[in-house]
Structures are given as structure tokens and as C-alpha cells.
Amino acid sequence: MVRWIILLLIFGLIELYAFQAFKTVNKDKGFIISYLVISVAIVGIIFYGFTQFDRSVGQNRMSLFTLGLMLVIYVPKMLIGLVLFGEDLFRVFCAISRYFVDYDSNTPALPERRKFISQIALGLAAIPFASLIYGIFEGKYNYKVITTKLYFPDLPTAFDGLKITQISDVHSGSFDNPEKIEYAIDLINQQETDLILFTGDIVNTHATEMHPWIDTFKKIKPHKFGKFAVLGNHDYGEYVSWPSQQEKDKNFSDIKKLYGDIDFKLLLNEHTSITKDGEALHIVGVENWGKNFKQAGDLGKAVSGLDRDAFKILMSHDPSHWEYEVKTHPSNVHLTLSGHTHGLQFGIEIPGFFKWSPVQYVYKQWAGLYEHENRKIYVNRGFGFHAYPGRVGIWPEISVFELKKGEKPA
């Protein structure tokens, strides 16, 4: 109860600051009344949306819309609040200074708000407002093919030049545009790689979410060395309430079957080998293992029977698995492919120069390539979207890797 009271106070303060900013910039009575009516209506829509959330259903169109609307409205208003709070600190400092240095009973104790500060606040708030709107209508389907060359001195010679496509975090229950998904599948096929790996989260929760998209994903062309997949945390149906354990188990069974329905071989704490010219490369797949999520992955079991020096590519949905186990595991996994973070679907990236997202304060490896003592992990930014129905700065990704034998050029 206390938590809810604190939350309401925070949102109330944000609304108060936003109202003051708009009122300072435009004192017209009609404008102020219109602002208040619209604000109350939006709060009502958001409140109604949250009250309609059903734990037995999980994320749906209503919850996506509600969270999207809340972010579009309150992220900009929070920025306004921060700017005006900073101004308030200055106003209080000025009031104290006046009292002790230049006291005048005819001068108001607290200086008035300055119009240009409110204008700055509103101008700054327009940036995330426009970005979040763009993210909802365009950004979530702004697919990027990111190509990376990976160098390994001990890569079997036969696989020098092997090309791999990775997709991750499809979250099919969030899709709302068949044409855009068809476009993304075409992009995957255009890469003409030798192997495709899918690192989990085919749905948000329910197997039925993928049913309208099975035929679309079956259009992913056969690859020379196969199509393999692992489970993600959402594939276990853990985030909703179920009428019975039997129904939960059936849903899980149906989700595992989905991967086969789209022609991917699901690896469950096991490995498979691909061979060329008498040499082998091993694809290892573990169930989900996350520091703060389900830990069903068993790396020891998955690599059982493989020599330490055998070249291994591990599919593990959650990159925290690499941080807490894989990178120091005695089995010597050369390359790990993960997803899960989505880059929070929000951030700033200037390829090769700068990369930031709030998710980096939770995950050390959250997007792109990381290395530790010649062991590498690549974290895919995700194919789909979840919770916030959009993407800003962190675009949906199709990863393409070319494996090269030798040291990386200086």
C-alpha cells in the first residue's frame, strides 16, 4: 500500500510540474482547460488499461497500447519535471539569499518561474515524445542487418569463411504488420548464409501467438548446415497464471513444437555437429539460464562428450549466462550467441563510436560483441518487441557473422 502511495505522489508531482510548464508558456484560459481535460482523459485511459490486464492472458494489444501511451506521455513529462525541479532549487537559493542579503518585504519571497526555462523544458521534452511516437509507428520494424567478422586462431580450416545468421527474441504475439514481417524474412533469405541460429523467445507466453506466423517463418530458406534454435525465458510460460499445471505443461510442449513447425531443430541441453572436409564444428544449445530468470540450462550436459579443444558455438538466450558461467567454463566455448535484452528497445547508437542504453546498468553484455580471453559473446538486439510496442535507437536486428581463421587484423 505504501508503495502505491509513493508512486501516486511521484506521478502527481510529475503532472504538477508539467502543468506549471505549460501554464507558464501559455496563460490562455482556453488552452489551460484543454490541457487539463486531455491530461485527465489520458490518465483515465492508462488507468483503465492497467485495470484490464489479465494475468491469465498476459501481454496483449491492450497492454501494449497502455504501456506505449504511458511512456509517450510520462517520459517527456518526467524530463519537464527534472528541468523545473532544477529551476526550483535555484528559486529557493535566490529566496534564501534575498532574505539574508537583501531583504525587502515588498518583493515576493520566491521568484516567479521564468518563461524561457519552461520553454527549454518543453523543447527538450519534445525530443523523447517524437522519438517514442516514431518508435511505435516505424522504429519497431526498422530492421537492420549487422555483419560482423569473427576471428579465431583455432577455427577448423574447413570452416574458414563460414557465414551464420542469428535471429532472436521474435515475440510473435506482439506483431501487428504482416507486410513488415514478410520484409524481414526476405532480408534473412537475402543473406544466403550457411547456417541459421535462433536464440529463443518465439512467443510472449502462449503457443497460439505464433500460429498466424508459422507459414511466414517457414519461408526462411533451408541452410546448408541447418537451422537450429534454443528456448528463451518467455517460452516457458512463466509470466502468467494458469488454470492448471497440465495446461501450462501443454503450452510448453506446444511451444517447443513450434520451432519444429518452422523447420528449426530445437537443442535442449545438447549439441550437434556439422562437418566439412573431414573437420567438425559443434553447435551447442542450452535451455534458458539467466541470473535473474529461469535456470534450466545445463552447459555441462550440453557439451558432454566434446573435447575441450573442439570448436564450439553456444546458443544461450540470456547473456548473463556467459558472464556468470560460460566465459570461465572449462569446456572452452569459443563463441556464444545470445539475445534477451532487446537493448531495452531504447537507447543511442553510433556504430563504431558510441552505444548507450539504460539496460547496460543491468547487463554487462547487452548488445553486440564482447570478448574475454579469446572467448566471444554476441548479443543480438532482438527481432521483435515486447512491453513497449516500439523501438527507439536500438533497432530490430538480423545478425550475420563470417568466421575467419587467424588473428584479427590490427
Phi, psi and omega in degrees: 000317180298321180300317180295322179296316179297318180298317179296322178295319180296312180295325177296319179293320178299315180296321181296314180296318180298317179299318181296321179297311180295321182291325179292323182282322182222108184269005180299130185298318180298319179296316182296317180296317179300317179300315181295318180297314180296318181297316179297319180297317180294317177300319179297318180296316180296315180298316179298317181300317180291326179290341181271356181294130183246117182296340179276347181255320183081204183297135175215187184301322180295315182292323176298314179297316184297312181293321178300315180297318181298317180292318180300323183275314191270336174297312176298320181293326176297320178295318176301315181300319180295317179296314182288331175294320176298320177296322179297322177299319178294319180297319179294319178299316179297320180296317179295318180298316179299321184295318185268335186255317187220062185292129177216112184296341180274350179263133178305138182300319182252121179301151178290158175294143179267132184300320185292333177292318177294324177295319177298316180300315180292323178296316177295319181294334180295335182292304177293330178299309180294322182294317181293323176295314178300318180301325181285318186270334183230316190299326185292343177242020181273068188296137177237133172266117181250118184257132183225132172268131181241126184254133178223120178299329184259018175294130176306134185305324182298337183257012174296120183096001178302134179248134185232136170256137173238133167237158182203157171053062180291317179048057187301335180294347180266345185297144178217013183216093182304323182298319180292322179291321175301318178300317180295321178295321176298320178299317178301313182293328181294340183286336177047054180270175185270341189206141176232134183235134184242114188261043163095170184065067177284336180225174170278316181207308191260139179302327183297340180299330184274344186305318180291348188248000183300311182297325179294314183285339174292346178285351174298122187298152171300144179249147185311316183255009171110177181228117186233156184211161170228170179275151171250173184300326181287342182286351182268354180065035187276346193256017173225166175267140183246145178300329181202160177296328180298319180291322176297316180297320179295319178299318180297318178297318179294324179293317177299324179292330181304320181299320176293325180298333178256019171073028173254140175273120182276125178259122184243091183054052182207175178224161174224160184237143172243143185234151177204128178051040176080002179247158186235149172229138191247127177261118183251134179231126177246154171293173185301134172222113180229144179304321182244015181227187184305135181244078179258351181289141179227092184295321179302316178294320185294327182259005181306130179094352179264137175293154180300323184276354178296137183284125187235137169245120183258132169258116178219117192305314188262121183294343177295338176299317178296316183296319188263346182218309193294316189293342177243010184289139182296345181288346177060073176277121186287314184223129175246134176246127182226181177210240168076313189284332187060006189061022185063003183062016183206127178170195180229129177225128168240099188312127178085351184234314189210141180209124180213140171204148177304336182293342181292345177275356177249320182242127177293323177247111189230341177194126177093203190260137176223153182223152174209110178049054178070004173259136187241150169227139172240127180253111179288141183281356175099145180271320184252206181211156184213145179068275174286123185278051181189180176216137179230112176081327178253098191272157177299141193236140165244114184268138175231127181242142169242118180276131180234140178275130179122187179272149177294131179302144180293000000 
